[in-house]
Amino acid sequence: MSILATVPPVSLHRLLHTLITGLLLACACDATFAMPVFARQYEMTCAACHAAYPRLNAFGEQFRDNNFRLLNWREKTTIDTKDDMLALPKTTPLAFRAQSYVQGRQAREVDTITYMTFTQNNAETDIQSPYLIKLLSSAPLSDHITYYFYGIFAEKGTNGTAVIEDAWFRHDDAFGTGVGTMLGQFQVSDLMFPRETRLTFQDFMAYRFANITYQRGILFDRGFGPVKIALGAVNGNGTESNYNLNSPGYLRPDKMFDNDTHKNAFGRIGITLGPVTAGIFGMANRQMSASGLYGTTTGTRDTRAYVGGLDFSGKVGDKVHWFMQGLWNQWHGFLDAAPANNYSWFAGFAGVDYIHSDRWAYSLLWNYADARELSDSNTIYAGINMNTLTLTASYYFMRNVKGVIEINGDFLRANETPPLIGHASKEGYVLVGIDAAF
């Protein structure tokens, strides 16, 4: 029998609380006890929208689906300009999110020049502070138009640069049709499970492997009772690329965000029946081939890729939230070393969040991926293989300030035989830190 299984719940809570508090104080982490932008705008508690920050409850999901506004948004959030065609926020709608961690980890860095040895960058204990500092802003601009964006000032130790990830305008009733339209930068995977609202530090890795996170594009959605349909198109080259376009004529240079005529098309159909929601997702991609040593460089051939997905989620009472996602992927002619070959692989995850009380929330997340034919491709894509289990305990000092302790176990055997292009080292870790939004 596990030792933890014999500890009474109250004692375990006190033990974890003491451990988190002690480690956070040792890190000298400080937080401002203040309220995020939407709570400030409507003068209500974060608990109105969050079961446990940042996980949304049913009201929070309704608020999101209503274009981030309540019916009295003009009275509560804007100044009286005596002009019906002008809606200016009473205050600049800004909020911050900050994270700091201490992490003990197993993973070792591979020398990516030769892929034959490990480097000396191998700190088993790492003080990751600040891990992330983010500026967020959102406000209604009219009865139907809302904007949302956030910029990252620092992430994973990188300072001196700013990165904009989510940045979009949304109209919730285009031309009176009931069709919502979003234009900008967003995550395709948000149609299923938004990564920004997960309770674990560990990511939903299937979305990253399948490259359905941040893109620039347009999205249309419409609800029909319990059924919701979403269709969209994105450039397919992420959010960092732009290309010089030297138009005919004198001094007419311009920038293009995409360098080919292809767009990646995607869609999802979801249905909610009682406490359970199910969805089917599909995406047709164009991607450049992989070339060079172990497939580490971008080739020159335009290849096809397809993603199909199933997702399920639901609740048991008000405390238990469960979710699962499976993604089936096909890459046609992807590797320049074998252009006639097609590759199929799978990735998915499943998890449960248990909101024990106002102070405590627990999460369990399983990430799994099978590279299948890519396992024998002699490329870095053999590293898609994954099998980890993550346990997270979150203690809420305040609604918007939480301490986190997380343990991640890796069940795959490390293969340290050169070349180090697959699962070369274990990926387990223990992490303690603080996450605040204000």
C-alpha positions as CSV (number, residue, x, y, z in Angstrom):
1,M,0.0,0.0,0.0
2,S,1.2,3.5,-0.8
3,I,2.4,5.6,2.2
4,L,0.4,8.5,0.8
5,A,-2.7,6.4,0.8
6,T,-2.5,6.0,4.5
7,V,-2.3,9.7,5.2
8,P,-5.6,11.3,6.2
9,P,-6.8,13.9,3.6
10,V,-6.5,16.9,6.0
11,S,-2.9,15.9,6.9
12,L,-2.0,15.5,3.3
13,H,-3.4,19.0,2.5
14,R,-1.4,20.5,5.3
15,L,1.7,18.6,4.3
16,L,1.4,19.9,0.6
17,H,0.5,23.4,1.8
18,T,3.6,23.5,4.0
19,L,5.9,22.2,1.3
20,I,4.6,24.6,-1.3
21,T,4.7,27.6,1.0
22,G,8.2,26.8,2.2
23,L,9.6,26.4,-1.3
24,L,7.9,29.5,-2.6
25,L,9.3,31.5,0.3
26,A,12.7,30.1,-0.4
27,C,12.4,31.3,-3.9
28,A,11.4,34.8,-2.7
29,C,8.5,34.8,-5.0
30,D,6.1,37.7,-4.5
31,A,2.6,38.3,-5.9
32,T,0.3,41.2,-6.1
33,F,-3.1,40.3,-4.7
34,A,-5.3,42.0,-7.3
35,M,-8.0,41.0,-9.8
36,P,-7.8,40.3,-13.6
37,V,-9.2,42.5,-16.2
38,F,-12.7,41.0,-16.6
39,A,-13.3,40.9,-12.9
40,R,-12.2,44.5,-12.7
41,Q,-14.5,45.5,-15.5
42,Y,-17.6,43.9,-14.1
43,E,-16.7,44.2,-10.4
44,M,-17.1,40.5,-9.6
45,T,-15.0,37.7,-8.3
46,C,-12.9,35.4,-10.4
47,A,-14.9,32.5,-9.0
48,A,-17.8,33.7,-11.2
49,C,-16.1,32.4,-14.3
50,H,-13.4,30.0,-13.0
51,A,-13.9,26.6,-11.2
52,A,-10.3,26.9,-10.3
53,Y,-8.1,29.5,-12.1
54,P,-7.5,29.2,-15.0
55,R,-10.1,26.4,-15.6
56,L,-13.4,27.8,-16.7
57,N,-16.8,26.9,-15.2
58,A,-20.1,26.8,-17.1
59,F,-20.7,30.5,-16.6
60,G,-17.1,31.3,-17.8
61,E,-17.6,29.2,-20.9
62,Q,-20.9,31.1,-21.6
63,F,-19.1,34.4,-21.0
64,R,-16.4,33.3,-23.5
65,D,-18.9,32.2,-26.1
66,N,-20.8,35.5,-25.7
67,N,-17.8,37.3,-27.1
68,F,-16.3,38.0,-23.6
69,R,-19.2,40.3,-22.5
70,L,-22.2,40.5,-20.3
71,L,-25.5,42.1,-21.3
72,N,-24.8,45.2,-19.3
73,W,-21.3,45.6,-20.8
74,R,-21.8,49.3,-21.9
75,E,-23.0,50.4,-18.5
76,K,-20.3,48.5,-16.6
77,T,-17.2,48.8,-18.8
78,T,-17.5,52.0,-20.9
79,I,-17.6,55.8,-20.3
80,D,-20.7,57.8,-21.2
81,T,-19.6,59.6,-24.3
82,K,-23.1,60.6,-25.3
83,D,-22.3,58.9,-28.7
84,D,-23.9,55.6,-29.4
85,M,-21.3,54.9,-32.0
86,L,-18.4,55.1,-29.6
87,A,-17.6,52.6,-26.8
88,L,-14.5,53.5,-24.9
89,P,-13.5,51.5,-21.8
90,K,-13.6,53.3,-18.5
91,T,-10.1,52.2,-17.7
92,T,-7.3,50.7,-19.9
93,P,-8.3,47.0,-19.9
94,L,-4.9,45.4,-19.0
95,A,-4.0,42.4,-16.9
96,F,-0.9,40.5,-16.1
97,R,0.0,36.8,-15.6
98,A,3.3,35.8,-14.1
99,Q,4.8,32.4,-13.3
100,S,8.0,31.3,-11.4
101,Y,9.2,27.8,-10.8
102,V,11.9,25.6,-9.4
103,Q,12.3,22.4,-11.3
104,G,14.3,19.2,-10.9
105,R,14.4,17.3,-14.1
106,Q,15.8,14.2,-15.8
107,A,16.0,15.4,-19.4
108,R,19.4,15.9,-21.0
109,E,20.3,18.1,-24.0
110,V,21.5,16.4,-27.2
111,D,24.3,17.9,-29.3
112,T,22.2,19.0,-32.3
113,I,25.2,19.4,-34.6
114,T,26.2,15.7,-34.6
115,Y,23.4,14.0,-32.6
116,M,26.0,11.6,-31.3
117,T,26.6,12.9,-27.7
118,F,24.9,14.9,-24.9
119,T,26.0,18.4,-24.1
120,Q,27.1,19.6,-20.6
121,N,23.9,21.7,-20.3
122,N,22.4,19.5,-17.7
123,A,21.3,21.3,-14.5
124,E,19.4,18.8,-12.5
125,T,17.9,21.5,-10.4
126,D,16.9,24.7,-12.2
127,I,15.5,28.0,-10.7
128,Q,13.1,29.1,-13.5
129,S,12.1,32.6,-12.4
130,P,10.5,34.4,-14.1
131,Y,9.3,31.6,-16.2
132,L,6.7,33.8,-17.9
133,I,5.4,37.4,-17.7
134,K,2.4,38.1,-19.9
135,L,0.4,41.2,-20.7
136,L,-3.3,40.6,-21.6
137,S,-6.0,43.0,-22.9
138,S,-9.6,42.5,-24.1
139,A,-12.7,44.7,-24.4
140,P,-15.9,45.0,-26.4
141,L,-15.7,47.6,-29.1
142,S,-19.3,47.4,-30.2
143,D,-22.4,45.4,-29.6
144,H,-20.8,42.6,-31.7
145,I,-17.1,43.2,-32.0
146,T,-14.5,42.2,-29.4
147,Y,-10.7,42.2,-29.5
148,Y,-8.3,40.1,-27.5
149,F,-4.6,39.9,-27.3
150,Y,-1.7,39.1,-25.1
151,G,2.0,39.7,-25.4
152,I,4.8,37.9,-23.6
153,F,7.6,40.0,-22.1
154,A,9.6,37.1,-20.9
155,E,9.3,33.4,-21.4
156,K,11.5,30.5,-20.4
157,G,14.3,32.9,-19.5
158,T,14.4,34.8,-22.7
159,N,14.5,38.6,-22.0
160,G,14.8,41.5,-24.4
161,T,12.1,40.5,-26.9
162,A,8.3,40.7,-26.9
163,V,6.1,38.0,-28.6
164,I,2.5,38.4,-29.5
165,E,0.6,35.1,-29.5
166,D,-3.2,35.4,-29.3
167,A,-4.3,38.5,-31.1
168,W,-7.7,38.7,-32.8
169,F,-10.9,40.5,-33.6
170,R,-14.2,38.7,-33.4
171,H,-17.7,39.6,-34.6
172,D,-20.4,37.3,-33.1
173,D,-23.1,37.9,-35.7
174,A,-21.7,38.6,-39.2
175,F,-24.3,40.2,-41.4
176,G,-27.1,39.1,-39.0
177,T,-26.5,35.4,-39.8
178,G,-25.6,34.3,-36.4
179,V,-22.2,33.2,-37.7
180,G,-19.2,34.2,-35.5
181,T,-16.1,35.4,-37.3
182,M,-12.6,35.6,-35.9
183,L,-9.7,37.2,-37.7
184,G,-6.1,37.2,-36.4
185,Q,-3.7,34.9,-34.5
186,F,-5.2,32.0,-32.5
187,Q,-4.7,28.4,-31.7
188,V,-6.5,25.9,-33.9
189,S,-6.5,23.5,-31.0
190,D,-8.6,26.0,-29.0
191,L,-11.6,24.5,-30.8
192,M,-11.1,21.4,-28.6
193,F,-9.2,22.2,-25.3
194,P,-7.6,25.6,-24.9
195,R,-4.0,25.1,-23.6
196,E,-4.2,28.4,-21.8
197,T,-6.8,27.1,-19.4
198,R,-5.2,23.9,-18.4
199,L,-4.3,23.4,-14.7
200,T,-1.1,21.5,-15.3
201,F,2.3,22.9,-16.2
202,Q,2.7,20.0,-18.5
203,D,1.3,20.7,-22.0
204,F,-1.2,18.9,-24.2
205,M,1.6,17.6,-26.3
206,A,-0.5,16.1,-29.1
207,Y,-1.4,19.6,-30.3
208,R,2.3,20.6,-30.5
209,F,3.3,17.4,-32.3
210,A,0.5,17.9,-34.9
211,N,1.3,21.7,-35.3
212,I,-2.2,22.8,-34.6
213,T,-1.3,25.5,-32.1
214,Y,-0.7,29.2,-33.1
215,Q,-1.5,30.2,-36.6
216,R,-2.7,33.3,-38.5
217,G,-6.1,32.8,-40.1
218,I,-9.8,33.2,-40.1
219,L,-12.5,31.2,-38.3
220,F,-16.2,30.9,-38.7
221,D,-18.5,29.2,-36.2
222,R,-22.3,28.8,-35.7
223,G,-24.3,27.1,-33.0
224,F,-27.5,25.0,-33.7
225,G,-28.9,24.1,-30.3
226,P,-26.5,21.5,-28.8
227,V,-24.5,21.3,-32.1
228,K,-21.7,23.7,-32.9
229,I,-19.9,23.9,-36.2
230,A,-16.6,25.7,-36.8
231,L,-14.7,26.1,-40.1
232,G,-11.5,28.0,-40.8
233,A,-8.3,28.5,-42.8
234,V,-4.8,29.4,-41.7
235,N,-1.5,30.3,-43.4
236,G,0.1,27.2,-41.9
237,N,3.5,28.7,-41.2
238,G,3.0,29.8,-37.6
239,T,3.1,33.3,-36.3
240,E,6.7,34.3,-36.7
241,S,7.3,34.3,-40.5
242,N,7.0,37.1,-43.0
243,Y,8.5,37.5,-46.5
244,N,9.7,40.4,-48.5
245,L,7.5,41.3,-51.5
246,N,9.1,43.7,-53.9
247,S,6.1,45.0,-55.9
248,P,6.6,46.5,-59.4
249,G,7.4,50.1,-59.3
250,Y,9.7,52.4,-57.4
251,L,10.0,52.0,-53.6
252,R,7.1,49.7,-53.2
253,P,8.4,46.9,-50.9
254,D,5.8,45.1,-48.8
255,K,5.7,42.2,-46.3
256,M,3.7,39.0,-46.9
257,F,2.8,36.7,-44.0
258,D,2.6,33.7,-46.3
259,N,4.7,32.8,-49.2
260,D,2.5,30.4,-51.2
261,T,-1.1,30.2,-52.4
262,H,-2.1,27.3,-50.2
263,K,-4.1,27.6,-47.0
264,N,-4.6,24.9,-44.4
265,A,-8.3,24.2,-44.0
266,F,-9.8,22.8,-40.8
267,G,-13.2,22.3,-39.1
268,R,-14.9,20.7,-36.1
269,I,-18.4,19.6,-35.3
270,G,-19.2,19.4,-31.6
271,I,-22.3,18.2,-29.8
272,T,-23.2,18.6,-26.1
273,L,-25.6,16.1,-24.6
274,G,-26.2,16.7,-20.9
275,P,-22.8,16.8,-19.1
276,V,-20.9,15.3,-22.0
277,T,-19.5,17.0,-25.0
278,A,-18.0,15.2,-28.1
279,G,-16.4,16.5,-31.2
280,I,-14.8,15.5,-34.4
281,F,-12.0,17.5,-35.9
282,G,-10.3,17.5,-39.4
283,M,-7.5,19.5,-41.0
284,A,-5.9,19.3,-44.4
285,N,-2.4,20.8,-44.4
286,R,0.4,21.7,-46.8
287,Q,3.9,21.5,-45.3
288,M,7.4,21.7,-46.6
289,S,9.4,18.4,-46.6
290,A,12.1,17.5,-44.1
291,S,15.6,17.2,-45.4
292,G,19.2,17.1,-44.3
293,L,20.9,15.2,-41.5
294,Y,18.2,13.2,-39.6
295,G,15.5,15.3,-41.2
296,T,16.5,18.4,-39.3
297,T,16.3,21.0,-42.1
298,T,13.4,22.2,-44.2
299,G,13.3,20.8,-47.7
300,T,12.0,22.4,-50.9
301,R,9.1,20.1,-51.7
302,D,5.5,21.0,-50.8
303,T,3.9,18.0,-49.2
304,R,0.4,17.1,-47.8
305,A,-0.5,16.4,-44.3
306,Y,-3.9,15.4,-42.7
307,V,-5.1,15.5,-39.1
308,G,-8.2,13.8,-37.8
309,G,-9.3,14.0,-34.2
310,L,-11.9,12.9,-31.7
311,D,-12.4,14.7,-28.4
312,F,-14.7,14.0,-25.4
313,S,-15.2,15.9,-22.2
314,G,-17.6,16.1,-19.3
315,K,-18.3,16.7,-15.7
316,V,-19.3,14.6,-12.7
317,G,-21.1,17.0,-10.3
318,D,-19.4,20.3,-9.9
319,K,-16.0,19.0,-8.8
320,V,-14.8,16.5,-11.4
321,H,-13.9,17.6,-14.9
322,W,-12.6,15.0,-17.4
323,F,-11.4,15.3,-21.0
324,M,-9.6,13.3,-23.7
325,Q,-8.3,13.9,-27.2
326,G,-7.0,11.6,-29.9
327,L,-5.3,12.9,-33.1
328,W,-4.5,10.6,-36.1
329,N,-1.9,12.1,-38.5
330,Q,-0.8,11.3,-42.0
331,W,2.2,12.9,-43.7
332,H,2.5,12.2,-47.4
333,G,6.0,12.1,-48.9
334,F,7.3,14.1,-46.0
335,L,11.0,12.9,-45.9
336,D,13.3,13.9,-48.8
337,A,15.2,10.7,-48.0
338,A,12.2,8.6,-49.0
339,P,9.7,10.9,-50.9
340,A,7.5,8.0,-52.0
341,N,6.7,7.0,-48.4
342,N,3.7,8.1,-46.4
343,Y,3.8,8.1,-42.6
344,S,0.9,7.6,-40.2
345,W,1.2,8.4,-36.4
346,F,-1.0,9.0,-33.4
347,A,-0.9,11.3,-30.4
348,G,-3.4,12.0,-27.7
349,F,-4.0,12.8,-24.0
350,A,-6.5,12.3,-21.3
351,G,-7.0,14.0,-18.0
352,V,-9.1,14.8,-15.0
353,D,-9.3,17.9,-12.8
354,Y,-10.7,17.5,-9.3
355,I,-11.7,20.8,-7.6
356,H,-11.6,19.7,-4.0
357,S,-12.3,23.1,-2.4
358,D,-11.8,26.8,-2.8
359,R,-8.2,26.2,-1.7
360,W,-7.2,22.9,-3.4
361,A,-7.4,21.5,-6.9
362,Y,-5.8,18.3,-8.2
363,S,-5.1,17.3,-11.8
364,L,-4.0,14.1,-13.6
365,L,-2.8,14.2,-17.2
366,W,-1.6,11.4,-19.4
367,N,0.2,12.2,-22.6
368,Y,0.8,9.5,-25.2
369,A,2.2,9.4,-28.7
370,D,3.1,6.6,-31.1
371,A,5.4,7.6,-34.0
372,R,4.7,4.3,-35.7
373,E,6.5,4.2,-39.1
374,L,8.5,7.3,-38.2
375,S,10.1,5.3,-35.3
376,D,12.3,3.6,-38.0
377,S,12.8,6.6,-40.2
378,N,16.3,7.5,-38.8
379,T,15.1,11.0,-38.3
380,I,14.3,13.2,-35.2
381,Y,10.6,12.5,-35.8
382,A,11.2,9.2,-34.0
383,G,11.1,11.4,-30.9
384,I,7.3,11.8,-31.3
385,N,7.0,8.7,-29.1
386,M,5.8,9.7,-25.6
387,N,4.2,8.1,-22.6
388,T,4.1,10.3,-19.5
389,L,1.8,10.7,-16.5
390,T,1.5,14.1,-14.6
391,L,0.1,14.7,-11.2
392,T,-0.5,18.3,-10.1
393,A,-1.6,19.8,-6.8
394,S,-2.6,23.5,-6.8
395,Y,-3.1,25.5,-3.6
396,Y,-5.0,28.8,-4.0
397,F,-3.6,31.5,-1.7
398,M,-6.2,33.7,-3.4
399,R,-8.6,33.2,-6.3
400,N,-5.9,34.5,-8.7
401,V,-2.7,33.4,-7.0
402,K,-1.9,29.7,-6.7
403,G,1.1,27.6,-5.7
404,V,1.8,24.5,-7.8
405,I,3.6,21.3,-7.1
406,E,3.8,18.9,-10.1
407,I,5.3,15.4,-10.6
408,N,5.8,14.1,-14.1
409,G,6.7,10.4,-14.7
410,D,8.1,9.1,-18.0
411,F,7.3,5.5,-18.8
412,L,9.4,5.2,-22.0
413,R,12.9,3.6,-21.9
414,A,15.6,6.0,-22.8
415,N,17.7,5.0,-25.8
416,E,21.2,6.5,-25.3
417,T,22.7,4.6,-28.3
418,P,23.9,7.1,-31.0
419,P,22.5,8.7,-33.0
420,L,20.4,10.4,-30.3
421,I,17.4,11.2,-32.4
422,G,14.6,9.4,-30.5
423,H,13.9,9.2,-26.8
424,A,17.5,9.7,-25.8
425,S,16.8,10.5,-22.1
426,K,14.0,10.3,-19.6
427,E,11.7,13.3,-19.3
428,G,10.5,13.1,-15.7
429,Y,10.5,16.1,-13.4
430,V,9.4,17.6,-10.1
431,L,8.3,21.2,-10.3
432,V,7.2,23.7,-7.6
433,G,6.2,27.3,-8.3
434,I,3.7,30.1,-8.3
435,D,1.2,31.3,-10.9
436,A,-0.6,34.6,-10.5
437,A,-2.9,36.7,-12.7
438,F,-3.7,40.3,-11.6
